[in-house]
Amino acid sequence: MARKPHVLIAGAGIGGLTAALALLQRGHDVDVYEQAPVLMEFGAGIQLAADGTRLLISLGLEDAMRKVVCEAAGKEVRIWNTGQTFKLFDLGEDSVRRFGAPYWFVHRGDLHTILKDAVLALKPNAIHTSARAMGYTEKDGRITLELEDGRRPQGDILVGADGVHSRLRQQMFDPSKSEFTGIIAWRGLARRSELSADLQRMVGTNWVGPGGHVITYPIHSGEWLNFVGFGERDDWQVESWHEKGSHEECAADFQNWNASVHEIIFKTDQPYKWALVARSPLQTWSKGHATLLGDACHPTLPFLAHGAIMALEDAIVLARCLDKYDNIVEALHRYQLARVERATKIVNGSTETGKRFHNRTLADPVAAVGFMEREWAPEKVRTRYDWLFEYDATSVPV
């Protein structure tokens, strides 16, 4: 039996670790190179719909995940100032019944830890830290990854899972154009036990308004309420996730919003802010024995809550293609072919969803109710979301 190719992965985020785990489980040798000196994941909450949770379950991670996730009863949409509430969709048992898998809210760090532990359980020395990928060379079917510290590991395949600012993408293809959206994002965590009873309910909530929206949901076994707020501003264009802001500045971006929104803001431990930058998704992901995964090839605005899920889907489809096709170039081509259309649709759909969340009609108290009833009518919700949740990366044709 022919040796399975040795895979090098640049980036130990959620996508890179999921790819490593899926490949190790299929008998590939894998090494992951992460630029950070300590393996940890920043950020806060992630929403994992059925198309994402079924993949984690297929990897054998259900028991570990259930110890840290929240499986909320449903999601709702609320008007920015009055707080009037409309049902978005049911979750819990309804997600399992309709889509075959649960809908989970999880802290990004919890998911990252579970993936890391699963990878290291299969190969204890698989992850290499302080290993920033700068570029690569390919010769005679062998890849040499060029690390900043001078190391030059070799393998048969290179997967660029090195994020939105991917150096590997920059080498493989022309630089992608980026455009500031005019939206600043805030994130923070509030302890649920310190919030009003209405805010302690086990639901996910989308507050929508003219020029902004707020997303909240419970994470970390219900200990925290994850807060993400989006406001329209043109005076902040720093894309870093680690930039601290103040509670007062955050609250000013949601002036005249419902008192519950402000309660959450001032209860967050530390608000962070970053600018939302839009990029067009690549239509070609692979070149020779190198390919891209996740934000490296299809960075998306967070308005459909599918950035992390797309990385999970990429990882599973990539592993399946490398299992099915002996020829590496053919395998990477099939991976790209299976994923590009869906990824592009999600990126474009996220942009359109943002326009709905920020609609100026919501400024009018009377028109706002009609807008909500029309835009979140059950049939429209099904059209916008069912195709997302039904997708199964473990069985789509490759």
HUPE-V239808 format. One record per residue. SS is DSSP state (H for helix, E for strand, - for the rest). PHI is phi as a letter, one per 30 degrees, with the letter a starting at -180 (* if undefined). Layout:
SS/PHI
SS/PHI
This chain:
-/*
-/d
-/d
-/d
-/d
-/d
E/c
E/c
E/b
E/c
-/j
-/c
-/d
H/d
H/d
H/d
H/d
H/d
H/d
H/d
H/d
H/d
H/d
H/d
H/d
-/c
-/j
-/d
-/d
E/b
E/b
E/c
E/c
-/c
-/d
-/d
-/d
-/b
-/d
-/a
-/c
-/d
-/j
-/b
E/c
E/b
E/c
E/c
-/d
H/e
H/d
H/c
H/d
H/d
H/d
H/d
H/d
H/d
-/d
-/i
-/c
H/d
H/d
H/d
H/d
H/d
-/d
-/b
-/d
E/c
-/c
-/d
-/d
E/a
E/b
E/b
E/b
E/b
E/d
-/e
-/c
-/d
-/i
-/e
E/c
E/b
E/d
E/c
E/a
E/d
-/b
-/h
H/d
H/d
H/d
H/d
H/d
H/d
H/b
-/i
-/a
-/d
-/c
E/c
E/c
E/b
E/d
H/e
H/d
H/d
H/d
H/d
H/d
H/d
H/d
H/e
H/d
H/d
H/d
H/d
H/d
H/d
-/b
-/e
-/c
-/d
E/c
E/c
-/c
-/h
-/b
-/d
E/d
E/c
E/l
E/a
E/b
E/b
E/b
-/h
-/i
E/c
E/c
E/c
E/d
E/c
E/c
-/e
-/d
-/j
-/d
-/b
-/d
E/b
E/a
-/c
E/b
E/b
E/c
E/d
-/c
-/c
-/i
-/d
-/c
-/e
H/d
H/d
H/d
H/d
H/d
H/d
-/b
-/d
-/e
-/d
-/d
E/b
E/b
E/d
E/d
E/i
E/c
E/c
E/c
E/c
E/b
E/a
E/b
E/c
E/d
H/d
H/d
H/c
-/c
-/d
H/e
H/d
H/d
H/c
-/d
-/d
E/b
E/c
E/b
E/c
E/d
E/b
E/a
-/d
-/i
E/a
E/a
E/b
E/c
E/b
E/a
E/d
E/b
-/h
-/h
-/i
-/d
E/b
E/c
E/d
E/c
E/b
E/b
E/b
E/b
E/c
-/b
-/b
-/c
-/b
-/b
-/d
-/c
-/d
-/d
-/c
-/d
E/d
-/b
-/c
H/d
H/d
H/d
H/d
H/d
H/d
-/d
-/b
-/e
-/i
-/d
-/e
H/e
H/d
H/d
H/d
H/d
H/d
H/e
H/d
H/c
E/d
-/d
-/a
-/d
E/c
E/b
E/a
E/d
E/c
E/c
E/c
E/b
-/d
-/d
-/d
-/c
-/b
-/c
-/b
E/b
-/i
-/c
E/c
E/b
E/b
-/a
-/i
H/d
H/d
H/b
H/b
-/e
-/b
-/d
H/d
H/d
H/c
-/h
-/b
H/d
H/d
H/d
H/d
H/d
H/d
H/d
H/e
H/d
H/d
H/d
H/e
H/d
H/d
H/d
H/d
H/d
H/d
-/c
-/d
-/d
H/d
H/d
H/d
H/d
H/d
H/d
H/d
H/e
H/d
H/d
H/d
H/c
H/d
H/d
H/d
H/d
H/d
H/d
H/d
H/e
H/d
H/d
H/d
H/d
H/d
H/d
H/e
H/d
H/d
H/d
-/c
-/d
H/d
H/e
H/d
H/d
-/c
H/e
H/d
H/d
H/d
H/d
H/d
H/d
H/d
H/d
H/d
H/d
-/c
-/d
H/e
H/d
H/d
H/d
H/d
H/d
H/d
H/c
H/e
H/d
H/d
H/d
H/d
-/d
-/b
-/d
-/d
-/b
-/d
-/e
-/b
